[in-house]
Amino acid sequence: MSPEEWTYLVVLLISIPIGFLFKKAGPGLKRWGAAAVGLGLTLFTCGPHTLHSLVTILGTWALIQAQPCSCHALALAWTFSYLLFFRALSLLGLPTPTPFTNAVQLLLTLKLVSLASEVQDLHLAQRKEMASGFSKGPSLGLLPDVPSLMETLSYSYCYVGIMTGPFFRYRTYLDWLEQPFPGSVPSLRPLLRRAWPAPLFGLLFLLSSHLFPLEAVREDAFYARPLPARLFYMVPVFFAFRMRFYVAWIAAECGCIAAGFGAYPVAAKARAGGGPTLQCPPPSSPEKAASLEYDYETIRNIDCYGTDFCVRVRDGMRYWNMTVQWWLAQYIYKSAPARSYVLR
């Protein structure tokens, strides 16, 4: 394993005990404590390149304040334009960011586009209420108000999934902060159920990468082999690639589960990335909260069995990086001027 991979692994493992510490904390400690941990990790791994994420956040917040009724498209254009500039830094003769900065920037782009879309939905809902002359009850997934700059910063730098995902909406983040009776939400058993395959995948990754190292394809001797042997070599290399991501994403999900992040009653029928699809009233007492059955589908990022044994490519895409697949469907395909089938 490379030094970068060891750093990722340490960050993921540290997030699990930190999650247990934050789980029963109040909304204020959760918000600012999680942001402080995330900002500390970003500064430690990215150094001065943390400035890129700050510029992206400030630019998006300014667009949200200036044009709330059309901030989704503006934020999409701004964040992806800055991402293009970010990727071209070495070509422009500017300091090249660390791989960790790249990971933070990618996840931040997803979160800020989602936040702008949620603010736009809130603004449009408020305009409809004013036009109709009467106020409706709280809508599923709608924000209570437009986040301030400090609230936007706390969401952006929340340590949960800051480098590896899973992606989560601002509404999911708010639900975690305001979670009623968090001590009644199960964490340990769901975490153990989710974590048990990770050591096996880790061993398979180490074994396959040792027997079939990726560095071998960069050697001249590799191209002296027969074509069938070179084609076969792609199989174990891609197997090691999948095992590495399985371990990383399972560990990231365990960090969320430890904090109770993304926990919703099963009756809410939560979807990966999007959260609840049905309105579910919050429990009124710790006893009622403890009697509910919860799941963590909102932060589920990988279906290992479905990815490896699916029949269709479409299903494989659906089971891989599930929260990002939801983001693409929600904020790109559905909002595109052309039909989503063309984009796919």
N, C-alpha and C positions, 0 to 999 in steps of 0.2 A: 504493500500500500504506500502511496505517495504521502508526503507531509500534509498536503491539502486534504486528502481523504481522512487522515488521522484527525485533523482539526475539525472537519465536518462531524466525524463520529463523536468526538469529545463534546462539541456543542450540542448535538442531539441528545447524548446521554445526560448531560448536565440539566437539560430542560425538563427531565422527568422529575427529579426531586424538587426543582424549583416550582414545578406545577403543583405538587402537593402542598407547598408552602402558601401559594397564592389561592388555592381552591376555596378556603373558608374565609378569606380576607374580605373586607368591605369594598364597595365600588371604587372609592378614592385610592386605596392602597393597590387594588388590582390595576387600575388605569395607569397610575404614575409609577408604581413599582415595576410592572411589566414593561412599560416604556423605557424606564431607566436600565433594566437588564438588557433589553433589545438594543438600545443605543450604545451601551457599554460593549456588547458583543460586536456591534458594527464598527465602533471606533477601534477595538482591539484587532479585528481581522482586516479592516479596510484602511485604517489610518486616515490620512488627509483626503483620501478619495471618498470619504463619507459626504463630502461637500456635494457630490453629484446627486445623492439621494435628497439632500436638503433643498437644492435648487429645484428638483422635480416636484417636491411637495409644495414649496412656496408658489411655483408657477401654477400648479393645479388649483390650489386654494384661491389664488387671485382670479382665475377663470370662473370658479364656482361663485365667487362673490360678485363678479362683474356681469355674468350671463347665466343665471341659474336655470333659465328656461331652455337653454341649448348647450349646457356645459358638458354633456356626455360626448358629443362629437368634437367639441373643442379640446376636452381633456384627452380624448383618444389621439387627436392630431398632435397635441403638445407632447404627451408622454412618449409616443412612438418616434416623433421627430428627435426628441432628446436621446432616445435609445439609439437611434441611427448615429447621431453625433458621438454618443458614448462609445459605440463600436468602432468609430473611425478615428479615435484619439491617436492611435499609433501612426496612422497614415498622415495625420496633421502635424506630427512631430511633438505631440503632447505626451506627458507621462502616461504609461499604460496602467490601467487599474488592475488590482489583484483579482483572481478568480472569485473571491468572496464578494467583492464589489459588484461583479457581474450578476451573481446570484441574487443579491439584495435588490439590485436595480430591476431585475426581471420580475420578482415578486411584487415590488413596489408599483411597477407599471400596472399590473393586474389590479391591485387594490385601489389605486387612485382612479382608474377608469370606472371601476365598480362604484366607488364612492360618488363620483360625479353623476353617474346614472341614477343612483338612489336619491341624490339631491334633486335632480331633474324630475323624477317621479313625484317627489314630495311637492315641488313647486307646481307641477301640473295638477295634482290632486287639490291643492289649495285654491288654484284658479277655478277649478270646476265647482268647488264648494261655494265660492263667492258668486259664481254665475248662477248657480241653482238657488241660492238664498238660504240653504239649510246645511247644517253640519252633520256629517256622517260619523259613525263610530270609527275606532282605529282599524285601519286596513291591515291585512296580513303582510308583513314584511316592510311596511312603510316606516320611515324614520319619524321620530317625534318632532325634530327641528333640524335646522342646518347646523352641522358641526362648526365650532369655532376653530381658530388656527391651532390652539393648544390641543384641542380634541382630535384634530386631524393629525397632528404630530404624534400624539399618543397611540392612535390607531396604526399609523405608518410604521412606527418603531416598536410596536408590541413584539416581544421576543418570540411569541408563538409563530412558528413557521417562517421566521424572518429570512432564512436562507434556503430552505428546502421545501417550503409549503407545509401543509396544504393551504391553498387559497381560501379565504373566508371574507364574507361581506361585512360592511360596517354594522349592519343590523345584527349579524351573528355576534360580533364583538360587543355590542351594546347588551344583548341578551346575556352574555357571560358576565358583564359587569353588574347587571341588575338581577342576576339569577336568584330567585327566592329559595331560601333554605338550602344553600349549596352543600351543607353537611349531609343532606339526605340524598344527594345525587351519587350513585355508585361510581367508583373510580378504579379501585384495586382489582376487582374481579374482571371488569371489561379490559383493563390493561393487560392482565396476565393472558386472557383469551386472545388478545390481539398480538401479543409479543412472542408467543411460544414458537412460531416458525422462524423468527429472525435469526437465532443462533444456527439453525440448519442452513438457511440461505447464506449466512456469513461464511460457514465452512465450505459450502459449495463454491462460493465466490473465490475464496483463497485457493482452493484446490484447482479449479478450472483456470484461474489466472496464472497459477504456477506452472501447470502443465502446458498451457497454450497462451504464453504471454503476448500481449498486444504489440510489444516492442519488436517481436520477431518479423512482423510484416514490413518494418522499415529497413531490414537488412537485405543486402543483395542476394544472399543465399536463399532467401525465401522465394524469389522469382525464378530460381533455377529448378524449383519443384514442378511436377506435372500440374497442369491446370485443374484436374479434379481434386488434387490434394489442396491446392490453394482455395478452391471454392468450399471444400469441406471445412477449412480452417475458420471460415466465417461463423459456423454453427457454434463451436465452443466459445469464441470471442463474444458473440452476441449473448450467449448464455451467461457468461460472467457479467456482462453489462446489465442484464436483467436482474441477476442476483444482487448486484450492488445497489441498484435502485430499490429493490424490494426491502433490503435492510434499512436504507435511509428513510424511505417513506413510512415503513412500519414504526421505526423509532420516532419519527416526527409525529405520527398519529398518537403514539403512546405519551408523548409530551403533552398533547392536547387533552387526552383522556385523564392524565394525572391531575390537570387543573380543572377538570369538569368542563372544558371548553368544547362547545358544540354539542352538549348533551341536551336532548329534547325528548319529551315523552314519545313512545312508539306511536301513539294515536295521532301525532302531528304529521306522520309520514314524511320525515325530512329527506331531502335529496342532497347528494354530495355537492358541496359548493353553495347551493341555493338556500338550504335550510328548510324549515317547515313548509308544507304545502296545504295544511289544514290548520284552522284556528283552534288553539287548545288553551282553555283558561288556566292561569297559573294556580298552583295549589295554595290553599288558604292557611295551612298549618304544616308543621314538620311531619306530622303523622301522615297527612294526605300526600305530601311530597314523597315520603318513603314508600308509600303503597303503589306509586306509579312505576311503570316499567319504562326505562330509558334506553336510547341507543345513541350512537355517535356517527350516524350516517352522514351528517353534515360535513364532517372533517375526514371522511373516508377517501383516501386518495388512490388506492390500488386494490384491485381484486386479483390476487396472484393466480389463483386457480383459473379464473376466467381468462386472464391474459395468456396463460400458457396452453390452455386446452380449448380455446374457442375455435370455431370452424370458419367464421367469416372475418375478414379484415375489419369490417365496420364494428363488430363486437369487440375485437381486440382494442380498437381505439377507445371504445366506450369504457373498458375496464382499466385502461392505462391512464394515469394522471387524471383521475376522475373529476376533481374540482376544477381543473383548468379546462377540461372538456365542457363542463357546464358553463364556464366563463365564456368560452368561444361561442357556444350556442346562444347564450343570453345576450351578449354585448356585441357580437360581430355578425353572426348569421341572421339573427332576427331583426337587427336594426340596419342591415345593409340595404342599399337602394335596389340591388339586384336580388334575385331569389337565392336563398341560402344554398340550394343544390349546385348552383353555378360556382359559388365560392368553395364548396367542398371539393 
